[in-house]
Each structure stands twice: as C-alpha cells, then as structure tokens.
C-alpha cells in the first residue's frame, strides 16, 4: 500500500526568510503543506522551557555511557539549546540534554525542526517516539552519530527491532530544516524543503500515536559519539502539521493481471482498514484500473471488478474491527494511469491495481 498526499507536492516547507531569526528563517506558514493543517509552532522566545515539553533526566535506556540533566537544557537567544560538557555534579562525566513533547501525541503528521550543531562529539537527534513508551517503533529523521558531515534517518520496527536506515551527506554545523512527513503508508524524509528519502513498506510504517523528541546523547563507554570539548545543539523553531487529507491509496498490483486478492494484497487491504479506523474516516472511494491487455470493450468491466473486490474486502475488515458508518464506493476507470509513467511498450498503462481516495481524520 502506497500513500501520498492527494495534492502532488514539488516542494515542502523550509521556512520563511527572516534575517532577525538566529537561523535566518522564520517558521513556515500555516498553509505551507497541502493536505495538512498547522497544529503547533514554537519559536522558542523568552527564557523558559515552553509548556507541554518535558525535560529528560537520568540515564538513556540502553546507554550507560550517557547522562541527561535538566541543567543542560536552556531557552536563550531565541533558541532552544542542548549543551554537552563534563559536569562536576556527575563526577566529570559528559552530560547532555533532551526534551520531549510527551503531552502531545498524534498519529500521522508532519514535523519540521530548524537546527544546527556547533561541532562534533555528541549525537544530535530529532525523532518520533511511541506515546506508550513501548519500543519499537521509532522514527529518527535526523541523527548525527557524533559527526558533522552526515545525518541518518532510521525507522525501528517489528518485535525484534528491524531497521530501515538511510544516510544523507550534509554539513550539520550550518542551519538546516529537517522534516518528516508521516502518513498511513509512507514516511518521507526532508531537508531544506527537499525529499531525500522515502519509506513505503507497510510493515515499517508506525500506526500508533507518537511524540516529538529532541536530544543530544553521548556513547562514551562505547568509545563513539564522545565529545572532547563543549558542544551545543541549537533549535531555532519547531513546526508541526496534522494530517487532514485526502490521501491517494494504491492497492496492488494484482498478481498475473488477475482479480482475486493474494495473501499480500489481502494484507494491504487489512492495513488500509486499520488506517481508515485510526483516521476516523467516513468515506472511501475505490477506483479500479484495467489490465494493459484489456480491450476497449472489457476495460470498464475489468476495472470495476477489481475495485469491487477491494471494496468488499475493506468492508468486511471494517466490520471485523467494529467500525461502522463508513461509505465505500467502487468505480471503474479503465486503463487510465493512476501512478504516473508506468507504461507498456505499446503505451498502455500497467494498471492491475486499485486506488482509493481516503477522507480526512476528524
């Protein structure tokens, strides 16, 4: 199942040019991301940690070489800042800071963080963490691993902690807007308004409420990501968008240009049912598409048949989930191309699949 914003985007939010800001950019506008609405913004003015954010303290899970302390988190100079230094209060150990938006969890959305680091040593991380604290999943959309020339994006998923990891070459000591767009079937990694990575495998996409976390971290006992001098992670602003849809959802392709749901396709439709339930969706339109070999006289019937198969299975899955009141419409669209530039040699669309338009969450 592939899910993308219904409005095809060629650019994503980076911010608005503003030389009075520490990073030279203000947060993006409320209307900057079609299919989403601005749900939260913070420009870190003043001198106090904003309401709704919790400051980390103690040893990070699984990392005895790290230590968080509230004294290493500050709001000053128009920025949120995490500073790492050898703290006498902890026997001279390298101590870091971090915060989470633990009181504001959402399922799906888009997050943008304008940030930089002053130098190498500690790891700087922007991530989404499960509100239940039952890990995995986890979406790290920027993680430096102690360096300043690259950032990693990683999805942790599955009961045995599988990973899908990507690496971006980027100078972390200059300001950048890192972002992640998280929808029911896709995670898009962004830097400065441009896509640099996409994850679309259904088994990897979290579908539970998550919170935004920002942190520095050291791994000194493991002999990596350990500083040699004081370093700071700076955050100019945070902007968050809630998914409003609609979304285009593709199920398929059907095996051998057929009309029955294989085990894999059945799983895709079942996953879609959970997404409809999670988003409190009240209507879904399923558009079927014909085979490239369909004749003109066959294509409408073939495409409607495929849409109807998906509709019927989706309806049954929703009943099993005790979800009521969802209107599901099936339509056949022949050999029109739903996914763009997927053509046979003869120029006909390779479309043994169905596409649904899914409503917005309430």
C-alpha positions in Angstrom: 0.0 0.0 0.0 1.5 3.3 -1.1 0.1 6.5 0.4 0.9 10.0 -0.8 -0.7 13.4 -0.2 -3.6 13.8 -2.6 -2.1 17.1 -3.8 1.1 16.3 -5.5 3.9 18.4 -3.9 7.0 19.6 -5.7 8.3 21.5 -2.6 7.9 21.1 1.2 8.2 23.8 3.9 11.6 25.1 4.7 10.7 28.3 6.5 10.3 32.0 5.6 13.4 34.2 5.0 13.9 36.4 8.1 17.3 37.8 9.0 16.1 38.7 12.5 15.9 35.0 13.3 19.0 33.2 14.6 18.9 30.8 11.7 17.8 33.4 9.1 14.4 31.9 8.7 11.1 32.1 10.5 8.8 29.1 10.8 6.7 28.2 7.7 3.2 29.5 7.0 0.0 27.7 8.1 -0.8 26.9 4.5 2.7 25.7 3.5 1.8 22.0 3.4 -1.3 21.0 1.3 -3.3 18.1 2.8 -2.2 19.2 6.3 -3.0 21.9 8.8 -0.6 23.7 11.1 -1.2 22.2 14.6 1.7 23.6 16.6 4.5 26.1 16.3 7.2 27.3 18.7 9.9 29.9 18.0 11.5 29.5 21.5 11.3 33.1 22.6 11.9 34.1 26.2 13.9 32.1 28.7 11.7 29.2 29.9 11.0 25.7 28.6 7.6 26.0 26.8 4.6 24.4 28.3 3.9 20.9 27.0 7.6 19.9 26.9 9.2 17.6 29.5 13.0 17.7 30.2 14.9 14.5 30.3 16.8 13.4 33.3 18.8 10.2 34.1 20.5 7.6 32.0 19.1 7.0 28.5 17.8 3.5 28.0 20.5 1.1 26.8 23.3 3.6 27.1 25.2 3.5 30.3 27.7 6.0 28.8 25.1 8.7 28.6 23.5 11.0 31.1 20.7 13.6 30.8 20.3 16.6 33.1 17.8 19.4 33.1 20.7 21.8 33.7 21.9 21.1 30.1 18.7 22.4 28.5 18.1 26.2 28.1 16.0 28.6 26.1 18.0 31.7 25.3 19.0 33.9 22.3 15.7 32.9 20.6 16.7 29.3 20.5 16.2 26.0 22.4 19.7 24.8 23.3 21.2 21.5 24.5 24.8 21.7 25.7 27.2 18.9 26.5 30.1 19.4 28.9 31.9 17.5 31.6 29.7 18.2 34.6 31.3 18.2 38.1 27.9 17.3 39.5 28.2 13.9 37.8 31.8 13.2 38.6 33.1 15.0 35.5 31.1 12.8 33.1 29.9 14.2 29.8 26.3 15.2 30.4 23.7 16.1 27.7 20.2 17.4 27.5 16.9 16.5 25.8 13.2 17.2 25.8 10.0 15.5 24.6 6.6 16.8 23.7 5.3 14.0 25.9 1.9 15.5 26.4 1.2 16.0 22.7 0.9 12.7 20.8 -0.6 12.3 17.4 -1.0 9.5 14.8 0.4 10.7 11.5 1.5 14.3 10.7 4.5 16.4 9.5 7.3 17.7 11.7 9.9 20.4 10.9 12.8 21.3 13.0 15.2 24.2 12.2 18.5 23.1 13.8 22.3 23.0 13.8 25.2 21.8 15.9 28.3 23.7 17.0 30.7 20.8 16.4 31.4 17.1 16.6 31.2 14.8 19.6 27.7 14.2 20.9 24.9 12.8 18.8 22.1 15.2 17.9 18.7 13.5 17.3 15.3 14.6 16.1 12.8 11.7 16.4 9.3 10.4 16.9 8.8 8.1 19.9 5.7 6.0 20.8 3.5 7.7 23.3 3.0 4.3 25.1 6.8 4.1 25.7 6.6 0.5 24.2 9.5 0.4 21.8 9.8 -0.1 18.9 8.6 1.7 16.7 10.8 4.8 16.5 11.3 7.3 13.6 14.7 9.1 13.7 14.5 11.7 11.0 17.9 13.2 11.8 20.7 11.6 13.8 24.3 12.7 13.5 26.1 9.8 15.4 28.6 12.3 16.7 29.9 13.7 13.4 29.1 16.9 11.5 29.2 15.8 7.8 26.2 13.5 7.6 22.9 12.6 9.2 21.0 9.3 9.4 17.3 8.6 9.2 16.1 5.3 10.7 12.8 3.5 11.3 12.9 0.9 14.0 10.1 -1.6 13.6 9.0 -5.1 14.4 9.2 -7.0 17.7 12.8 -7.9 17.1 13.8 -4.3 16.2 14.4 -4.3 12.5 15.9 -1.2 11.0 15.4 0.7 7.7 18.3 3.3 7.7 19.3 6.0 5.2 22.3 8.4 5.2 22.4 12.0 3.9 25.6 13.9 3.3 25.0 17.3 4.9 27.0 19.9 6.8 25.4 19.8 10.3 27.2 23.0 11.6 25.1 25.1 9.3 21.4 25.7 9.7 19.0 23.3 8.1 15.3 22.5 8.3 14.9 18.8 8.9 11.5 17.3 8.4 9.4 14.1 8.3 6.0 13.6 6.7 4.4 10.5 8.2 1.2 9.2 6.6 -0.6 5.8 6.9 1.6 4.2 4.2 4.6 6.4 3.8 7.4 8.2 5.6 9.1 11.0 3.7 12.4 12.4 4.9 13.1 16.1 4.1 15.9 18.6 4.4 15.5 22.3 3.5 12.2 21.5 1.7 13.6 18.7 -0.5 12.9 15.0 -0.3 16.0 12.9 0.4 14.4 9.6 1.4 11.1 7.7 1.3 9.9 4.5 3.1 6.8 2.9 1.7 6.8 -0.7 3.0 3.6 -1.2 5.0 5.3 -3.3 7.7 7.7 -0.5 8.5 5.2 2.4 8.9 4.1 3.1 12.5 0.3 3.4 13.0 0.2 4.4 16.7 0.4 7.8 18.4 3.9 9.2 18.7 5.6 12.3 20.2 8.4 14.6 19.1 11.7 14.3 21.0 14.8 16.4 20.6 18.1 15.5 22.3 21.8 15.2 22.5 23.4 11.9 23.5 26.8 10.5 24.2 28.1 7.0 24.0 31.4 7.5 25.8 31.7 4.0 27.3 31.2 2.5 23.8 34.1 4.8 22.5 32.0 6.7 20.0 30.0 9.9 20.0 32.0 11.1 22.9 33.0 14.8 23.0 36.4 16.2 23.6 35.1 19.8 24.2 31.9 21.6 24.9 29.3 21.3 22.1 25.8 22.6 21.7 22.7 21.6 19.6 20.6 24.6 18.7 17.0 24.6 17.7 15.5 27.9 16.2 12.0 26.6 15.9 9.6 23.7 15.6 6.5 23.5 13.3 4.1 20.6 13.3 1.2 19.8 10.9 -1.7 17.5 11.4 -2.8 15.3 8.5 -6.1 16.4 7.0 -6.0 14.5 3.7 -7.4 13.4 1.5 -4.9 10.7 0.5 -4.4 8.6 -2.6 -4.1 5.0 -1.7 -2.8 2.3 -4.1 -3.5 -1.5 -3.6 -1.7 -3.8 -6.0 -0.6 -4.7 -8.5 -2.9 -7.8 -8.7 -0.9 -10.9 -9.5 -0.9 -12.0 -13.1 -3.3 -9.3 -14.0 -6.0 -11.2 -12.0 -8.9 -10.1 -10.0 -8.5 -12.0 -6.7 -6.7 -10.9 -3.6 -3.5 -12.7 -2.9 -2.3 -13.1 0.6 -0.1 -10.0 0.2 -2.9 -7.9 -1.3 -5.2 -9.1 1.4 -2.7 -7.8 4.0 -2.6 -4.4 2.2 -6.4 -4.1 2.3 -6.4 -5.1 6.0 -3.8 -2.5 6.7 -5.9 0.1 4.9 -8.8 -0.9 7.1 -6.8 -0.1 10.2 -5.8 3.3 8.7 -9.4 4.2 8.0 -10.3 3.3 11.6 -7.4 5.2 13.0 -8.2 8.3 11.0 -12.0 8.1 11.8 -12.6 8.1 8.1 -16.3 8.3 7.0 -15.9 7.7 3.2 -13.6 5.9 0.8 -13.7 5.9 -3.0 -12.0 2.9 -4.6 -11.1 3.4 -8.2 -10.2 0.3 -10.2 -8.0 0.1 -13.2 -7.9 -2.4 -16.1 -5.1 -4.6 -17.3 -2.8 -3.4 -20.1 -4.2 -6.3 -22.2 -7.8 -5.3 -21.7 -9.8 -4.5 -24.8 -11.8 -1.3 -25.1 -15.0 -3.2 -24.5 -13.5 -5.0 -21.5 -11.7 -2.3 -19.7 -14.6 -0.7 -17.7 -15.9 -4.1 -16.5 -12.4 -5.3 -15.6 -11.5 -2.1 -13.7 -14.9 -2.1 -11.8 -14.4 -5.7 -10.9 -11.1 -5.0 -9.3 -12.4 -2.0 -7.4 -15.3 -4.1 -6.2 -13.1 -6.8 -4.9 -11.1 -4.3 -2.8 -14.3 -2.6 -1.6 -15.9 -5.8 -0.4 -12.8 -6.9 1.4 -12.3 -3.5 3.0 -16.0 -3.5 4.1 -15.5 -7.0 5.7 -12.4 -5.9 7.5 -14.1 -2.8 8.9 -17.0 -4.9 10.2 -14.4 -7.1 12.0 -12.9 -4.0 13.5 -16.4 -2.9 14.7 -16.1 0.2 12.6 -19.5 1.5 11.4 -20.8 4.2 9.2 -18.0 4.2 6.5 -19.4 4.7 3.0 -17.2 2.8 0.4 -17.8 3.5 -3.3 -16.3 1.4 -6.1 -15.8 2.8 -9.6 -14.0 1.5 -12.7 -11.7 3.8 -14.7 -10.4 1.6 -17.4 -6.8 1.9 -18.4 -6.1 5.4 -17.1 -2.8 5.6 -15.4 -3.2 6.1 -11.6 0.5 6.1 -10.6 2.3 8.0 -13.3 4.6 6.9 -16.1 4.1 3.2 -15.7 3.5 2.2 -19.3 3.8 -0.9 -21.5 5.9 -0.7 -24.7 2.6 -0.1 -26.5 1.9 2.9 -24.3 -0.9 1.4 -22.3 -0.9 1.8 -18.6 0.2 -1.2 -16.5 -2.7 -1.0 -14.0 -3.8 -4.3 -12.5 -4.5 -2.3 -9.3 -7.0 -0.2 -7.4 -6.7 3.3 -6.0 -8.7 4.7 -3.1 -9.3 8.3 -2.0 -9.4 8.3 1.8 -11.0 11.0 3.8 -9.5 13.3 6.4 -9.3 12.4 10.1 -11.9 14.2 12.3 
